[in-house]
Structures are given as C-alpha cells and as structure tokens.
C-alpha cells in the first residue's frame, strides 16, 4: 500500500480519556492525507498492575488479587464512560468486562497452581494493550472514523522465547498483509496492540517491556510503510536527560545507529530493538510528543545529510550492576573463563551493557541491568561451578553502587583528544572512573562510575563537549 503511515502511542499518550482523545485526533488528521495503522501501548501503569496481580496470585494472596482486578476494571470503566457518548458505551463496557474476565481467568489459574508459567504471563499481561486498542478503536468510531481493534497475536509471528520474543519476519509479513491490508483497503484504521505476538502454532508471546515500539517497527517493515511515527510525552530525542542537564536540547536528526545506542544505554524514547526491522528498508522514524503535536520532533534516518563531528548526546543508567571475575590460578585461561562467562550470559538472556578486561591479570568485568542480575549470577555459578569449587576462579564480585554514562555520536570516530577531554571533565568533578568500554565502531564511549557521581559526570561531559550548543547551532543553520 502506497504512503502508509504507522503511528505508535505509548502508555502516557494512552493514560486517560483526554490523552486517548488527543491521540485519536492525531490519528484522524493523519488519516486525512494517507492510510494509517495505529499501534497502542497499555494505559500508563497498567502493565505494572497486571504483573503485580500475577505475583500476588502466585503467592496465594487472593484478596490482593481481587483488589487489583477491581482497580483494573474501575480504571477502564471510568475511562470508557469519559471517552464515549452514552449511546456508545454499552458495547464497549461489555468488551472491557470480557477482557478483564479473561485476565481474571488466567490469574485464578496462577492462584491455583502457585506458579506463573511464562506462557500464561505473556497471555495475561497483553490484556493491557488489548484494552487500550479497544478504547482507541471505540473512540475513533464514536467520531465517525471507521476503526477496528486488532490483537497483535493475529499479525506478529515470533519465536517461543516467552517474555522477550523475537519476530519471524516472513510469516509476520504474510499475516500482517492478510489481516491488515483488507481493513486498510476498505478505509478502516486498524488499531493494533503493541508488545505482543504469537508463535507459529498460536501460543501468546510478548516482546519484552516497552515492546510496543518494537511492534510498530515490525509492522512498518512488514507492510512496507513510508514512515513510522512514535508518539511519546517528550519533544524528541534529547542531547541528555533534562533533569540532569537543564540546558539539554532536542536533536533534529539522529542516525539509526545513534538512536539504537541511546535507547540501549538508557534513553527512554525508544525500545532498544525498535530500529532493527527498519534498517534494511531504510524506513524513516519520527519521535514526537503527543501532548505537543505541533513540535517537529526528531527524525531518525539511515545517515545524516551533513558530516557531523563529535558527540551528539550523553545518556545514563542507574539500575545496573558491575560483575567482575578474575582467575585465581594460571591453570585457568582468562580467555576461556571469559568465553564461558559469555555463554552463561547468553543462557540468562541478559544484555551486556559494557565489557572491559585486563590483559595481565586476565580479569574482566561486565555491566548488566539489575533486574537481570539474579539470573546472570545463577547461570554464571552453574556454568563456572567447577572453576569456583576448585579455586581456579576467585569468587564472583558484584558492585551495585555504580552507574553507566555513555557518550554517543557517529562523528566521534577518529576525533583526536575526545576521550581525554571526556575523562578530564569527569575527573574535575572528583568522580572516580571504574571501567571504560569503547566499541570498534567508535560510535559509543561507555564509562562506569560510582552511582553518587553519575549525575555530576553527565553534566560535566554534556558541558565540556558543548553538545546542546552544537545541536542548537545546527537547527539555526537549517532554518537560515
């Protein structure tokens, strides 16, 4: 289909009746000019509520589960009543009730079993997006705009890694075209649930927290969309977190590589895997603010029109832990220990945020997210059990009082003296650098520091590299 636009709306953009109405206006305006597929997240905080409900069910907390179910029903019922005219409410309220009952059925099964099977968790927590899709489609219909709610499980085909599934693009392409193109050709807007899919044999899966962005990019690629617009509650991708660097500016353009690195290393604008399906077809992405739709946002492109020099943005992460391993004997090769440790990380399905090593002592360390730490340690101890038991490897060390600072920019490659300026800026703030990692592409310099010094380090690097100032100069040049 020519000139197709995929729009994705995040949890805050779906957070209330007023927010949904604003998002519906954006969809309607887009539909006036071109065909649109909308992808929606659950209402803000709903996924957390669903997960808490399943935890309570697993722990045998029946009253806590019932209280959460009532919160789920009440929030969506209230939103439905505020969103729709009285004559349109009955059918929507019944559909809300049916979806809440579906979640209750799964949660009651968990309560009886005393455990949460991963497949059941994926099926249950996708209810949040299904409720959002229902409300958005009903809102559009109430305004005379033809729309239909579509379960992502009907169009996105994935592998069977429950909780963090990956798409199978060819079968997804077939299903998306089969189930979405007829609606589009008939002038109907499909409102697709983000975050979820299903295996080839129909078992429900999810794409990981924040996976609605990923869903939207999968569908954009599968349908050969002209553009993908991701609507959030910020004006675009910024040079730094404005809470840490008050002078942070919105970037007008970033490359796929820059955006992916920023997302992977803590920026909240995109899901880290969002851009992967779009690279081959070079589909442009816009990051926009649904609460200020007139602002231009940030365009994500395969490459920048003009050659850039130096860093483009600095980002940070606090919810991380540094894991260190060191051979205690020459009997154990550091290279072999590292290889086995990486196998363990793979088995834990954990992402390595930074990795560095010492050639003499053969020690090495890597940074992981805290919510993955328990699984990482379990897999490391199982994989390296013999080495640890016989004393060939020193006990695994874990430091949770750390933070990660990352400086990102395509133009950093080969820039003389840049790393020295960054390290000097951090040291001037009396912040100790614990570990440094830089990939061969020179796209990112990652630095691990003490948690209490992270914010000072971000401000120092942002200021030293004049990142915001350069972003504003580029914008003024384009306007001129």
C-alpha positions as CSV (number, residue, x, y, z in Angstrom):
1,X,0.0,0.0,0.0
2,X,1.4,3.4,-1.0
3,X,2.4,6.0,1.5
4,X,1.3,4.0,4.6
5,X,2.0,5.7,7.9
6,X,2.3,3.6,11.1
7,X,1.7,5.6,14.3
8,X,2.6,4.2,17.8
9,X,1.2,5.7,21.0
10,X,2.9,5.0,24.4
11,X,1.4,4.5,27.8
12,X,1.4,8.1,28.8
13,X,-0.3,9.0,25.4
14,X,-3.0,6.5,26.3
15,X,-3.0,7.3,30.0
16,X,-6.5,8.9,30.3
17,X,-9.7,9.6,28.4
18,X,-8.3,13.1,27.5
19,X,-5.0,11.6,26.3
20,X,-6.8,9.0,24.2
21,X,-8.9,11.7,22.6
22,X,-5.8,13.7,21.8
23,X,-4.2,10.7,20.2
24,X,-7.4,10.0,18.3
25,X,-7.2,13.5,16.8
26,X,-3.7,12.9,15.7
27,X,-4.7,9.6,14.0
28,X,-7.7,11.3,12.3
29,X,-5.5,14.1,11.0
30,X,-3.0,11.6,9.6
31,X,-5.8,9.6,8.0
32,X,-7.0,12.7,6.1
33,X,-3.8,12.5,4.0
34,X,-2.8,8.8,3.9
35,X,-3.7,5.4,5.2
36,X,-2.8,4.8,8.9
37,X,-2.1,1.8,11.1
38,X,-2.2,2.7,14.8
39,X,-0.2,0.7,17.4
40,X,-1.0,1.3,21.1
41,X,0.5,0.5,24.5
42,X,-1.4,-0.3,27.7
43,X,-2.5,2.7,29.7
44,X,0.2,4.0,31.9
45,X,0.9,1.8,35.0
46,X,-1.5,-0.9,33.8
47,X,1.3,-3.4,32.9
48,X,2.8,-3.0,36.3
49,X,-0.7,-3.6,37.8
50,X,-1.1,-6.8,35.8
51,X,2.3,-8.1,36.8
52,X,1.7,-7.3,40.4
53,X,-1.6,-9.2,40.2
54,X,0.1,-12.3,38.9
55,X,2.8,-12.1,41.6
56,X,0.0,-11.9,44.2
57,X,-1.7,-14.8,42.6
58,X,1.5,-16.9,42.7
59,X,2.0,-16.0,46.3
60,X,-1.5,-17.1,47.3
61,X,-2.7,-13.5,48.0
62,X,-6.3,-13.9,46.9
63,X,-7.6,-10.6,48.5
64,X,-4.7,-8.7,46.9
65,X,-5.5,-10.2,43.5
66,X,-9.2,-9.2,43.9
67,X,-8.3,-5.7,44.8
68,X,-6.1,-5.3,41.7
69,X,-8.8,-6.8,39.5
70,X,-11.2,-4.2,40.8
71,X,-8.6,-1.4,40.1
72,X,-8.2,-2.8,36.5
73,X,-12.0,-2.9,35.9
74,X,-12.6,0.5,37.5
75,X,-9.9,2.4,35.6
76,X,-11.0,1.2,32.2
77,X,-14.7,1.5,33.0
78,X,-14.2,5.1,34.1
79,X,-12.1,5.9,31.0
80,X,-14.7,4.3,28.8
81,X,-17.5,6.4,30.3
82,X,-15.5,9.6,30.0
83,X,-14.3,8.8,26.5
84,X,-17.6,7.8,24.7
85,X,-21.0,9.3,24.4
86,X,-23.7,7.4,26.4
87,X,-25.2,5.7,23.4
88,X,-21.8,4.2,22.5
89,X,-20.9,3.0,26.0
90,X,-22.8,-0.3,26.5
91,X,-20.9,-2.4,23.9
92,X,-17.5,-1.0,24.9
93,X,-18.2,-1.6,28.6
94,X,-19.2,-5.2,27.9
95,X,-16.0,-5.7,25.9
96,X,-13.9,-4.2,28.7
97,X,-15.6,-6.6,31.2
98,X,-14.9,-9.6,28.9
99,X,-11.2,-8.7,28.7
100,X,-10.9,-8.2,32.5
101,X,-12.6,-11.5,33.0
102,X,-10.1,-13.2,30.6
103,X,-7.3,-11.8,32.7
104,X,-9.1,-13.0,35.9
105,X,-9.3,-16.5,34.5
106,X,-5.6,-16.7,33.9
107,X,-4.8,-15.1,37.3
108,X,-7.0,-17.6,39.0
109,X,-5.2,-20.4,37.3
110,X,-1.9,-19.0,38.7
111,X,-3.5,-18.8,42.1
112,X,-4.5,-22.4,42.0
113,X,-1.1,-23.6,40.7
114,X,1.0,-21.4,42.9
115,X,3.3,-20.6,40.0
116,X,3.4,-18.3,36.9
117,X,4.1,-20.3,33.7
118,X,5.9,-17.9,31.2
119,X,3.3,-18.6,28.5
120,X,0.4,-17.7,30.8
121,X,2.2,-14.5,31.9
122,X,2.6,-13.4,28.3
123,X,-1.1,-14.1,27.5
124,X,-2.2,-12.3,30.7
125,X,-0.2,-9.1,30.5
126,X,-1.1,-8.5,26.9
127,X,-4.6,-7.8,28.2
128,X,-3.5,-4.2,28.9
129,X,-2.8,-3.5,25.3
130,X,-5.9,-5.2,24.2
131,X,-8.0,-2.9,26.5
132,X,-6.2,0.1,25.0
133,X,-6.8,-0.9,21.5
134,X,-10.5,-1.5,22.3
135,X,-10.8,2.0,23.8
136,X,-9.0,3.7,20.9
137,X,-11.0,2.0,18.2
138,X,-14.2,2.8,20.1
139,X,-13.1,6.5,20.4
140,X,-12.4,6.8,16.7
141,X,-15.7,5.0,15.8
142,X,-17.6,7.5,18.1
143,X,-16.2,10.3,15.9
144,X,-17.4,8.7,12.7
145,X,-14.0,7.3,11.8
146,X,-14.0,3.7,10.9
147,X,-11.6,1.7,13.1
148,X,-11.1,-1.8,14.4
149,X,-9.1,-3.2,17.3
150,X,-6.7,-5.9,16.3
151,X,-4.8,-8.3,18.6
152,X,-1.1,-8.3,17.8
153,X,-1.1,-12.0,18.3
154,X,-3.0,-12.2,15.0
155,X,-0.4,-10.4,13.0
156,X,3.1,-10.7,14.6
157,X,4.7,-14.2,14.5
158,X,7.5,-14.8,16.9
159,X,9.8,-17.4,18.3
160,X,8.9,-19.1,21.6
161,X,11.1,-17.1,24.0
162,X,8.3,-16.1,26.3
163,X,8.8,-12.7,27.9
164,X,11.3,-11.5,25.2
165,X,10.3,-13.0,21.9
166,X,11.8,-12.0,18.6
167,X,9.8,-11.7,15.4
168,X,9.9,-14.1,12.5
169,X,9.6,-11.5,9.7
170,X,8.5,-13.6,6.7
171,X,5.4,-15.2,8.4
172,X,4.7,-11.9,10.1
173,X,4.7,-10.2,6.7
174,X,2.2,-12.8,5.4
175,X,0.0,-12.5,8.4
176,X,0.1,-8.7,8.6
177,X,-0.8,-8.4,4.9
178,X,-3.6,-11.0,5.2
179,X,-5.1,-9.4,8.4
180,X,-4.5,-5.7,8.0
181,X,-4.5,-4.8,4.3
182,X,-8.2,-5.7,3.8
183,X,-9.1,-3.2,6.6
184,X,-6.8,-0.5,5.1
185,X,-8.2,-1.0,1.6
186,X,-11.7,-0.7,3.0
187,X,-10.8,2.7,4.6
188,X,-10.7,1.3,8.1
189,X,-8.0,2.2,10.6
190,X,-6.5,-1.0,12.3
191,X,-5.7,-0.2,15.9
192,X,-3.1,-3.0,16.8
193,X,-2.0,-3.9,20.2
194,X,1.7,-3.3,20.8
195,X,4.0,-5.6,22.8
196,X,2.5,-8.9,22.0
197,X,2.6,-11.6,19.3
198,X,2.2,-15.4,19.0
199,X,4.3,-18.3,17.9
200,X,3.7,-20.1,14.6
201,X,1.4,-22.5,16.4
202,X,-0.5,-19.7,18.1
203,X,1.0,-19.6,21.6
204,X,0.9,-16.0,23.0
205,X,4.2,-14.2,23.5
206,X,5.4,-10.7,24.4
207,X,8.4,-8.7,23.0
208,X,9.7,-7.5,26.4
209,X,8.9,-4.4,28.4
210,X,8.5,-1.4,26.2
211,X,8.0,-3.7,23.2
212,X,5.2,-1.6,21.7
213,X,7.8,0.4,19.8
214,X,9.2,-2.8,18.5
215,X,5.8,-4.0,17.4
216,X,5.3,-0.8,15.5
217,X,8.6,-1.1,13.7
218,X,7.9,-4.8,12.9
219,X,4.6,-3.8,11.3
220,X,6.1,-0.9,9.4
221,X,8.7,-3.2,7.9
222,X,6.2,-6.0,7.2
223,X,3.8,-3.6,5.4
224,X,6.5,-1.5,3.6
225,X,5.3,1.6,5.4
226,X,6.6,5.0,4.2
227,X,7.2,6.3,7.7
228,X,6.9,5.3,11.4
229,X,5.9,8.0,13.9
230,X,6.4,7.2,17.6
231,X,4.4,9.4,19.9
232,X,5.6,9.8,23.5
233,X,5.4,12.5,26.2
234,X,8.7,14.3,25.2
235,X,9.6,16.5,22.3
236,X,12.0,14.1,20.7
237,X,15.4,12.6,21.4
238,X,17.4,15.0,23.5
239,X,21.2,15.6,24.0
240,X,20.8,14.5,27.6
241,X,18.2,13.9,30.3
242,X,17.0,17.5,31.0
243,X,16.6,16.6,34.7
244,X,20.4,16.1,34.8
245,X,21.5,18.7,32.2
246,X,19.0,21.6,32.3
247,X,20.4,23.0,29.0
248,X,19.7,19.8,27.1
249,X,18.3,20.3,23.6
250,X,16.2,18.3,21.2
251,X,18.1,16.8,18.3
252,X,16.6,17.4,14.9
253,X,18.1,14.3,13.3
254,X,19.9,11.2,14.5
255,X,21.0,8.1,12.7
256,X,19.7,4.6,13.3
257,X,23.0,3.7,15.0
258,X,22.9,6.7,17.3
259,X,19.2,6.2,18.3
260,X,19.8,2.5,18.9
261,X,22.8,3.1,21.1
262,X,21.0,5.8,23.1
263,X,18.0,3.5,23.6
264,X,20.2,0.6,24.5
265,X,22.1,2.7,27.1
266,X,19.2,4.3,28.9
267,X,17.4,6.9,26.8
268,X,13.7,6.4,27.4
269,X,12.4,7.5,23.9
270,X,12.7,4.1,22.1
271,X,12.7,0.4,22.8
272,X,16.3,-0.8,22.1
273,X,15.3,-3.2,19.4
274,X,12.9,-0.8,17.7
275,X,15.1,0.1,14.7
276,X,16.4,-3.3,13.7
277,X,13.4,-4.2,11.4
278,X,13.6,-0.9,9.6
279,X,17.3,-0.7,8.6
280,X,17.1,-2.9,5.5
281,X,14.3,-0.9,4.0
282,X,15.6,2.4,5.4
283,X,12.2,3.4,6.7
284,X,12.5,6.8,8.5
285,X,11.2,7.2,12.0
286,X,9.9,10.3,13.8
287,X,9.9,10.6,17.6
288,X,7.2,13.1,18.5
289,X,5.3,14.5,21.5
290,X,1.6,13.6,21.5
291,X,1.0,16.5,24.0
292,X,2.6,19.0,21.7
293,X,2.0,17.6,18.2
294,X,3.0,20.9,16.5
295,X,6.6,20.5,17.6
296,X,8.8,18.9,14.9
297,X,10.3,16.1,17.0
298,X,13.4,14.1,16.0
299,X,13.8,12.3,12.7
300,X,15.7,9.0,12.7
301,X,17.4,8.4,9.4
302,X,19.9,5.9,7.9
303,X,22.6,8.6,7.7
304,X,22.9,12.4,8.3
305,X,22.8,14.8,5.4
306,X,25.9,16.6,6.5
307,X,29.0,15.1,8.1
308,X,29.0,15.6,11.9
309,X,32.0,15.8,14.2
310,X,32.0,14.9,17.9
311,X,29.4,13.6,20.3
312,X,25.7,14.1,19.7
313,X,24.3,13.0,23.1
314,X,25.1,11.7,26.5
315,X,22.9,9.2,28.4
316,X,23.0,7.4,31.7
317,X,21.7,4.4,33.5
318,X,21.4,3.8,37.3
319,X,19.7,0.4,37.6
320,X,22.8,-1.5,36.7
321,X,25.4,-3.8,38.4
322,X,29.0,-4.5,37.7
323,X,30.1,-8.1,37.8
324,X,33.8,-8.9,38.0
325,X,35.6,-12.2,37.5
326,X,39.3,-12.9,38.0
327,X,41.2,-16.2,37.6
328,X,43.0,-17.2,40.8
329,X,45.4,-19.5,39.1
330,X,47.4,-19.8,35.8
331,X,45.7,-23.1,35.3
332,X,42.6,-21.2,34.1
333,X,43.0,-19.2,31.0
334,X,41.3,-15.8,31.2
335,X,40.2,-16.1,27.7
336,X,38.4,-19.4,28.4
337,X,36.9,-18.0,31.5
338,X,35.5,-15.0,29.5
339,X,34.2,-17.3,26.8
340,X,32.3,-19.5,29.4
341,X,31.0,-16.4,31.2
342,X,29.6,-15.0,27.9
343,X,27.9,-18.4,27.3
344,X,26.3,-18.0,30.8
345,X,25.1,-14.5,30.0
346,X,23.6,-15.8,26.8
347,X,21.8,-18.6,28.7
348,X,20.5,-16.0,31.1
349,X,19.2,-14.0,28.1
350,X,21.0,-10.9,29.6
351,X,22.3,-7.9,27.7
352,X,25.9,-6.8,28.3
353,X,25.9,-3.1,28.6
354,X,29.7,-2.7,28.8
355,X,32.6,-5.1,28.9
356,X,36.3,-4.5,29.7
357,X,39.3,-6.6,30.6
358,X,42.9,-6.6,31.9
359,X,45.5,-8.3,29.8
360,X,47.9,-9.0,32.6
361,X,45.7,-10.3,35.5
362,X,43.3,-11.8,32.9
363,X,40.4,-10.3,35.0
364,X,37.4,-8.9,33.3
365,X,34.1,-7.2,34.2
366,X,30.8,-6.5,32.6
367,X,27.7,-4.4,33.3
368,X,24.2,-5.8,33.3
369,X,20.8,-4.5,34.3
370,X,19.9,-5.1,38.0
371,X,16.7,-6.8,37.1
372,X,18.7,-9.4,35.2
373,X,21.4,-9.8,37.9
374,X,19.8,-12.8,39.7
375,X,19.5,-14.8,36.5
376,X,23.1,-13.8,35.5
377,X,24.6,-14.9,38.8
378,X,22.7,-18.2,38.7
379,X,23.9,-19.0,35.2
380,X,27.5,-17.9,35.9
381,X,27.7,-20.1,39.1
382,X,26.2,-23.1,37.2
383,X,28.5,-22.7,34.2
384,X,31.7,-22.0,36.2
385,X,30.9,-24.3,39.2
386,X,34.0,-26.4,38.8
387,X,36.3,-23.5,38.4
388,X,34.8,-21.8,41.5
389,X,34.8,-25.1,43.6
390,X,38.5,-25.9,42.8
391,X,39.6,-22.3,43.4
392,X,40.7,-21.7,39.8
393,X,38.4,-18.7,39.8
394,X,38.1,-16.1,42.5
395,X,34.6,-15.6,44.0
396,X,32.4,-13.6,41.7
397,X,32.3,-9.9,42.7
398,X,29.2,-7.7,42.3
399,X,29.0,-4.0,42.7
400,X,25.6,-2.5,42.6
401,X,26.6,1.1,43.6
402,X,27.5,2.1,40.1
403,X,26.1,3.9,37.1
404,X,26.7,4.0,33.4
405,X,27.4,7.1,31.4
406,X,27.5,6.8,27.6
407,X,28.6,9.3,25.0
408,X,27.1,8.7,21.6
409,X,27.8,10.1,18.1
410,X,28.6,9.0,14.6
411,X,31.0,11.9,14.3
412,X,33.2,10.7,17.2
413,X,35.2,8.3,15.1
414,X,38.8,9.4,14.8
415,X,38.2,12.7,16.7
416,X,41.6,13.4,18.3
417,X,41.7,14.1,22.1
418,X,38.0,13.5,22.6
419,X,38.3,10.6,25.1
420,X,40.9,12.6,27.1
421,X,38.5,15.6,27.3
422,X,35.7,13.4,28.5
423,X,37.8,11.8,31.2
424,X,39.3,15.1,32.3
425,X,35.8,16.6,32.6
426,X,34.7,13.8,34.8
427,X,37.8,13.9,37.0
428,X,37.3,17.6,37.6
429,X,34.1,16.7,39.4
430,X,36.1,14.3,41.6
431,X,34.2,11.4,40.2
432,X,36.1,8.1,40.0
433,X,36.1,6.2,36.8
434,X,35.7,2.4,37.5
435,X,35.6,1.0,34.0
436,X,35.8,2.1,30.3
437,X,34.5,0.4,27.2
438,X,34.5,1.6,23.6
439,X,33.4,-0.4,20.6
440,X,35.4,-0.7,17.4
441,X,32.9,1.5,15.5
442,X,33.8,4.4,17.9
443,X,30.1,5.2,18.0
444,X,29.9,5.0,21.8
445,X,32.2,5.6,24.7
446,X,30.8,3.9,27.9
447,X,32.1,4.8,31.3
448,X,31.2,3.1,34.7
449,X,31.3,5.5,37.7
450,X,30.2,5.4,41.3
451,X,26.4,5.9,41.4
452,X,26.7,9.1,43.6
453,X,28.8,10.8,41.0
454,X,26.8,9.9,37.9
455,X,24.7,13.0,37.6
456,X,27.7,15.3,38.1
457,X,29.6,13.3,35.4
458,X,26.7,13.6,32.9
459,X,26.5,17.4,33.4
460,X,30.3,17.7,33.1
461,X,30.6,15.8,29.8
462,X,27.5,17.5,28.3
463,X,29.0,20.9,29.1
464,X,32.6,20.0,28.1
465,X,31.6,18.7,24.7
466,X,29.1,21.6,24.1
467,X,26.6,19.1,22.9
468,X,23.4,21.2,23.4
469,X,25.1,24.3,21.9
470,X,26.1,22.4,18.8
471,X,22.6,21.0,18.4
472,X,21.1,24.5,18.6
473,X,23.6,25.8,16.1
474,X,22.7,23.1,13.6
475,X,19.0,23.9,13.9
476,X,19.6,27.6,13.4
477,X,21.7,26.8,10.3
478,X,19.0,24.7,8.8
479,X,16.4,27.4,9.4
480,X,18.7,30.0,8.0
